[in-house]
Amino acid sequence: MKTFVKKLTYSLIGAAAFIGVNGCNFLDVDPELGLSNEEVFGSYSAFRRYFDWIYESNGGKNMERILIAYPFYYDLFQQYAFSWYNTTDMSDAGRLGVTQQYFKQGALTQDFLQKVTFSTSQADNKPIAKAMFSTIRRCNMTIAHIDECMNITDDQKNDLLGQAFALRGFSHFTLCRLFGGMPYIDHVIEADEEWDLPRLSTHETFTRAAEDLKTGYELMVAGGVARRNTPENLVSSTVDEINGVAAIGIRSRALLYAASELSNERGNEDWVTAADAAADALKAALDAGFVLLSKDKYTNNFFSQQMTNETIWAWSYSAKDNHKNFEGIFAYPQSGLAGNATSGVCPTQNFVDRFETIYGEPLVTDEDKAAAMAAGHYNPQNPYADRDPRLDLTIVHDGLANSYASGKVINIYYDPAKKLWPVTKLNNMNVNFGIDWGTKDNDLQGYSNTGYYCKKYWEGSLGSKGKAHYHIDPLVRLTELYLNYAEAVNEAYGPNGRAGAIDLTAVQAINLIRNRIGQPDVLVKYTANKDTFRERIRNERCVELAFEGHHYYYDIRRWKTAPQLMSKTLYGIYVESVAKSADYPIGRKFEVRPIPNNRQCVWKDYMYYIPFPDTEAYKLKNFVNWTWK
């Protein structure tokens, strides 16, 4: 039994006990590797060096740190040119690879699973399971040894303990939403300890994580760190560390997941619990001074600044637009020109249709479009006019305004008279955004097969002429807390219900998000009952959190709408120049077309969660592996 447990401890459930010792130094080691408890935990400075290992980037080769849980970093997987957004119906990858050939077809290779769970054999791997278990262990060690620190103040102790509880909860939450229910490891697992833990349900895992996150919030607030910056001074040396409001904000997310259809075990009682948690988180954030940015500052949440007063917790990364990681992930339009097998996020027409008219009309179905056309509010031959302003802030489409372009717009259309795709000159560099339809379906570069590119994190410049600036990966921002509140309150009490100490209805919470960007209130006909309003809440969440935080990937799973959405045909847009006329008012002909067959997707119910690789699963006894076979 001890032999099995030792293997188990250093592989899966006890993977957090594994500490790499290549180039070993004080920051890398646990007491098991030779240092005494007094050396590691005896002084506050030494204790912090031990704990802060969790946040270290390790020169970008993050193999066991919390950074792998951050969406930007997890998507920096150049070897596979992979992004989780592209595994859904919302977008297509420029490069034909793992996303289309395996993931969207319901099949995963053991090699891929190893590299996104446990393997540290290559610097490019993203072993998120190993990283979360390592973080959990270090948090448990911190909680177990905190009283051995001799020169720690009460505030320092509360802050350190608060971070440990919060990150333990965050790590379990991260594991659960990706892999399914987990054993909850709330103490230090010793190498010779005899145990074998079965999986908990996702509901129990999420609720246990929520308990830790609440404890972390209470401790950090007691230590004076509801936030680590001020509204007046958004930059601080510790802003990348989790704070109290972030902890209670992620708690609201965890309980929202627990209440959702995929995990709900107590019916409406789960929704009441989620609503109260969302109210607590929203109140804490507002009390701490976080605010929704105005429309003119909206994009600061994603680029140009290190932090904003809407951003509660984030990873900020400074780079030029043509940085090889970012160009591949977000399909900056130059990614197809880089010649280095980049990929990119290329939105589908299916997702573009989620952006309403400026009059608040949905455009998701043919019936929606017909109604908007009848009202004179939508023209499929001028499809980007009179749309939710977030469309132009999120999606690169033909005719998109761009101040860096010589013609001040992006060209993604075919000119039949000249038999070419006109270039766009950005920073005095010629860029070809368009391709002959279907000609790059097997390509290894980042050209778009949908006619769209991702705009959300791109400020518009190009190449070496671009200036290095911040890209923000929002782990939690105030907008999400309003969305969490609206969804949970609507399910618990209906559109006009309220929860906790927040004097705000679900409808009012959604309207606050919409109004700040220039969208009108949700049309009254959609707020009559929870069923009709549910669809508007979900659509608002999809639009507001588009290509952010991997929310869409997880949302369509917890709502159990993935089977329907991923069984539909995926479309793009083909644009051709024509003479202006009543039928073609802007001199363009827009045609919605299916994207190539090898880029379509399927749905199989085992795709709700990712399995561990067989090499790890075979070491287990009571832990039943999820399977994609």
N, C-alpha and C positions, 0 to 999 in steps of 0.2 A: 504493500500500500504506500509506503513512504517513497518508493521509487517512482510510482505513478504520480503521487502528489508533487514530487520535486519537478518532474517534467511539466506537470500542469501549471505549477507556480511560475515557471520561467517561460511559459508559452502563451497561454490564453488568459484565463482569469487572473493569474498572477503575473501577467506580462508586465504589470506596473512595477514588479519587483526587479525586473531586468534593467540593469544600468550599464550602458556601454562604457568601457574603460580605455578605449583607444585614445591616446593623448590625454590620459586621465589627469584631472586637476581637482582642486578642492570643490569647485562648483559641480562637478560631475558625480561625486561619490556619495554613497550612503554609509552609515556607520558600519554596516556589514562588511564593507571593503577595507576596514582597518582603522578608521578614525574612531576615537572614543566619543560617547554621547556628549561629554563635556566640551570637546573640541568643536562639535557640530552645533550643539544646541545651548551651550553654556552662556554665550553672549548674544545680544540682539543683532549685532552686525554679522556675526557668523551665521546665525539662524536665518537672517534675511538672505544671505548669499545662497544658503541651502534652498530656501523656498523659491527665490526669484529665478532659479534654474527653470522653472515652469514657463516663464515668459521669454527666455532667451531664444534668439533666432538661430544660434549656432552657425553664424555666417551664412544663413540661408539654407543650411542643410538640416532643417528641423525634423528630427526623427522621433522625438518623444515629447515634444513640448506642446503646450496648449494651442500654439499658433496653427497647427494643422486643422483645428476645429473651425478656423476662420475661413469663410467661403472663398475669398480671393486666394488665399494661400493654398487651400485644398485644390483649387482649380489650376494652380501653377504646375501642371503635370505635362511638361513638354514632350516627354517620351511618347505618350499616348495622344497628345494634342486633344485632351479630353476636357469637357465641361459638363457639369451636371444639368445645366439648363438645356443642353442639346439632347438629353435623354428623354425629354418631354415633347409635347406637341407645340410648345411655344417657340421653338427654334430648331434650326438645322446647323450642322457643322460644315464649315467650308471644306475641310479635309475629310475624305471618306476614310473612316477608321473605326475604332472600337465603338464609338457611339452608334453608328448606323449598322455596322456589320454584326455586332453582338448585342449591345445593350438594348437597342430599340427592337431587336428581334427576340428578346427574352432569353438570351444565352450569354453566359459570361465564362471566360477562360479562367483556369486555375492560376495562370500567370498574372492576369489582371487582378484577381482577388488578393493574391499574395501582396501585390505592390500597393494596394489601397487599404490593407489591413495591418500586416505585421512586418513585412520585409523591409530591411534597411540596407539591402545589398547595393543599392544605387542611390545617389544623392537626390535624384528626381522622384523617388518613390514617395508616396503619401500614406504612411502606415497609421491611419487614424485610430484604429483599435489599440495598437501598441501605445500611441501617444496618450490616449485617454486613460488607459489602465496605469500608465506611468504617472500621469497627473494625479489620479485617484490615490495611488500609493503615497506620493509625496504629501498630498493633503492629509492623509491619515497619519503619516509620520509626524506632521506638524501638530495636529490635534493631540496626538498621544504624548508628545514631548514638550508642549508649550510651557508647562510648569517648571521645566528644568532651566529655563532662561533666567539668568540672575539679574540682569540690568534692564529689563523691559518695563516700560511705563504701561499704565492701564490702557491708554489710548492705542499704543503700539500693539499691545496684546490683543485688544478687541479687533483692530484692523487686520492683523495677521490671521487670527482665528476666523474672522469673517470671510476673508479671501479663501481660506482653506475650505470652509463649509460650502461657500458659493461655487467654487471651482469643482469641488467634488460633485455637487449637484449638476452643474453645467456639463461635466464630463459624462455622467450617467445619462443625462438627457440627450446629449449628442450621440452616444452609442445606441440608445433606444430608438430614436427616430430613424436611424439609418439601418440598424441590424435587427431591431425588434427587442422584446423584453430582455432584461439583463438581471443576473444576480446583483443584489445591491451590496457593495463592499464598503462597509462602514467601520472597519478596523484594519489594522496592519496584519496582512497574511504572512505568517512566518514560513520559512522554507520547509520545516519539518512538521507543520501543522496538518493534521489529518482532517480533510474536509472534501466535500464534493457537492457543489451548489447547483441546483436546477435553475432554469430561467424563471423569472417572474413574468407575469403578464405585462404588456405595455402599460396598461392602466396603473398597475402598482408601481412599476418603475418610474413613470412620470410623476406620480404623487409622492413617492419617496424623494425624488430629485427636488420637487417643489418644497418639501420640508427643509432640506438642506439649504436651498436658496433663500428661504425665509429666515432661517437661523443666521445665514451669512449677512443678509440685509440688516437684521437687528444688531448684530455685533459691529458691523462697519458703521452704522449710524451712531452707535454708542461710542465708537472711536472717532467720530467727527468726519466721516468720509461718505456722506450720502452721494457726493460727487467729488472728483479730484481736481476740479478746476472751478472757476467762477464764471458767471455770464460775461464779466468784464475781461477776464483773462482766460481764454479757452485753452491755452497751451500750458502744460505743466510737465515736469520731468516724469511723473507717474501716471500720466493720462491713459497709458495703454493697460494699466492694471484694472481689473474689475472693480467696480464701486457699488455702493449700496443700492442705488436706484437701478443699476443694470441687473443686479441680482434679483430684485423683486420684479423687475420687468420680465426677465427670463422665466421667473416663477409663473407669471401670468401666461406665458407662452406654453409652459409645460402642462399647466392645468387645462388650457384650451385644447391641447392635444389629447389629454386624458378624457375630456368630455366629448371629443369628436367621434364620428360614427365608427371609425376603425378601432377605437379603444374603449368607448363608453361602456361602463359596467353598471351604472346606477341611474340611468335615464336622466330625467330633468334635474335630479339632485346634483349630478356632475356639472350641469350647466350653471346651476346656482352657485356652486363652489367656484367655477371658473369666472363667473361674473363678479363675484366678490373680490377674487384675486386680481382681476383686471382693474377694478375700481381702486384697490389699494395701490397698485402699481402706478396708475395714472395720477392719483393724488400725490404720491411720493415724488413723481417727476415734476409735477406742476409746483409743488411746495419747494422743490430744489431749484426752481427758476428756469427749467427747460421750456422752450416755446417752439411753435411751428414757425419756420422762416417764411417771410413774405415771398410772393411769386418771383420777384426779381432776384432773390437770393437762393431760390430753390436748388439750383445746381451746385451750390457750395456744399451741399450734403454729400456730393459724389466726387468732386474734383476742385482743385485750386486752393483749398484750405486744409490745414491739418485737422481741424476739428470745428464743429459748429455748435450753436446752442440748441439745436434740435437733436444732435447726435449724443446719445447717452453713453455709448461705449462703441469703439471702432478701432480698426487697424488702419493706420495711415501709411501709405507707401509713396515715396517721391521718385518719379521717373519721367523721362521724356515719353512722348506718345509712341515712339517707335521701339520702345523697350520690348525685347523679344517675347517676354512673358505676356505683357498686357496686349500686345498686338495680336497674339494668337488667341487669347481667351475671349476678348471682347470684339474681335473682328474690326479693329480700327481699319479703315479702308485700305491702308497701305499693306495690310498683312498678306494680301495676295501677291504683292510685289516683292516681298522680302526674299523669296526663293529658298526659304529654310523650312519648308514643310509645315507651315503654321496652320492653324485651324480657324477658330473664330465662332462667335455666336451670331447667327444669321436668322432674325425673327421670321416666323411664318406669317402668311396672310391670316391664318386662324387667330393668331394672337393680336395682330394689328387691328382686327375687327373688334377687339375688346374696348378700344378707345371710342367713347361716345361722341356724339355731336356736341357742340357748345350749348345746345339747347337741352342737353341731358337725355337724349334719346339713345338707347342701345342699338348696336349694329351687328350683333352676334349672329342672328338668324336671317334668312331671306325675308321673313315676315317683318323683322325689325327694320331692315333696309327699306322695304316697300313702304312702311309707315312713315319713315323719315323722308323718303323721296316724295311721298304724297303731300307732306307738310312743307315741301320746298327747302328742306334742311340738309339734304344729302344728294350728291350727284356722283355716281360711280365713275364718271369720266372727269371728275375733279375731286378725287376721293379724300384729299388731305386738307381741303378747305373746311372751315367751320368745324374743326374737331377739337376735342379736349386738348388743351395746350401741352399736356404731358406727352402727346404723340410725338411732337417735334423735339421734345427734350429726351426722348427715349429711343426713337427709331430713326435711322438714316434712310431716307427715301428719295426718289427722284424729285428735284425741285426744292429740296430742303435748303433753307437759307444758311449760308456759311460765310462769315466775314473774312475768312482767310482765303477763300476761293476768288480767283480773278474775275469770274462771272457772278460772284456772290451767291451762287447756288451749286448744289451737288447734281451732277448729271448721271442718271442711271437709265438711259433710254437708247433705243436703237434708231438710227437715222437711215431709213430705207433708200433715200435718194443718194446718199453717199456710201451706203452699204458699210457702215461702221458704227461703233459705240463711241460717241464723243467723249474726249477726255475732260477731266476737271483739273485745273491747275491750282494746286495748293502749295503755298510757300515756294512758288516758282518751280514746282515739280509736277510733271504730268501724271495723273492718276486715272486709270481706267476702272470704273466701278462696275460696269456692266459686262455681261458675257452672252454669247449666243445660247439660247435656252437649252439646258440639258447637256451642254458640251463639257462641263466640268464635273459631271456627276461622279466620276471616278478619280478626280484630281487629288493631288497631295498638297495643294496650297489653299489659301483662305478665301478664294473667290466665293461670292454668295450665289447659291442656287435658288434663292427665294426672291431676289431683287431688293433685299433689305439688309442693312447692317445695324449693329448695336451702337447707339449714340450716348447712352446714359452716362458713361464714364469718360467720354471723349469731348475735349473742349474745342476741337475743330482744326488744330494745326497738324503739321505732318513732318515726319522725318527729322533730320539733324537740325532743321530750322526751328523746330519746336523747342520750347523752354521746359526744363524739368519742373514739374509741379506735383502737388499731392493728388493722389487718388485715395478716396476714402472707402473703406469696406465697412459699412454700418452694421455692427453686430446687434445693436438695439438702438432705435431712434424713437422719438416721441410719437411719430405717426403710427408706428406699429401698436403702441399701447392704446391709442384711440381705436384702431381697427380690432384689436383683441377685445376691447370693452364692448364695441358695437356688436360684434358677433356673439359673444357670450350672453350679453343682456338680451339681444333679440331672441336667442334660443330659450333663455330662461323665462323671460317676461313679455316678449313681443317688442315691436318697433318703438313703442312709446314707453317702454319700461325703463327703470333706473336701477342702479345697484350701489351699495356702499355709501360712502360720504360724497359721491360725485353727483351733483345736481345736473345731470345731463342724460337725455334719452339716447337710445341707440341711434335713432335718426339724426339727432343733433350732432352726435359724435362723427358720423359719416359726413354730414354737411360741413363741419368745420374743416375737414381735410379737403373737401372739394372746393369750398369757397376760397381757401387761401391760394389755390392755383388758378382761380378764375372760372371754375365750373359752378353751375347753379345747384340749388338744392335738388336732392333726389325727387323726381316727379312724384306727385302725391299718389298716383295710381299704383305705384310700387311700394307704398308704405302702409297698405291696408292691413296686412297680416304678416306673420313671421315667414311664411313660405315665399311670398313674392319679394319681401324685403331681403330675404336670405340671398337671393341671386344678385341683388345689387351690392350687398356687402361683399360677397365673394368677388364680384367683378372689380369693385373698388380696390380690394386687396391685391388682385392680380395686376392692375394698372399702376397703383401707387408703389408696390414693392417689386415691380418688374425687374428681372435680372439682378436681384438684390437678395443676399442672405440665403440663397437656395430655397426661399419660401415657396415658390410655385411647385417645385419638385415634391416637397413634403405636403403642401396644402391639398393638392389633388389626390394624394394618397389618404390623408386623414379624413377628407370629405368623402372618399370612395367614389370620386368622379373620374378618376384616371381610366377605368375600363371604358367609359363612354368617350372621353376626349381622345384617348390614344388609339381608338378603333376607327376614328374618322380619317378621311383623306386629308393630307397636309398640302396646303397650297402656297404659292408665291404669286408675285405680280410681274407681268411682262409689260413693258412700256415702249411705245413706238411714237415717233414724231409724225404728225399729220397736219394738214391745213386746218386752221381754226374754222369752226362752224358751230351751228346750234348744237350738233351732236357732240362735238369735241371742242368745248369752249376755251381750253388753254393750249390747244395745238398738240395734244397728246392723246393717244389711244391706250387705255388701260385694260388689260386682259388678265383675269385671274386664272392661273393654270396650276394643275397638280405638279408638285415637284417630282423629280425622278423616282421611279419605283424603288430603287435601292436605298432611298432616303425616307421612305414611309416607315411607319411604326406599327407595332402590334401590342396587344395587352394580354398578359396571362396573370392570373391572380397571385402566383408566386413572386411577381415583381414588386409586391408591396415592400419587401425588405431585401437586404443584401445578405447572402450567407458568408460565413467564414470559410476560408479555403479548407479543402479536405485534410491537408497535412496537419492543421490545427484541430479540426473537428474530430479527427480520429483519436486524438489524445483524451477526449472527453468521455464521461460516463453518463451523468445525469443531464448535462447541458445538451439539449437536442438542437442540432443545427438546422437553420433555415436552408432550403435548397432551391436552386434555380435549374433543376433537371426535369 
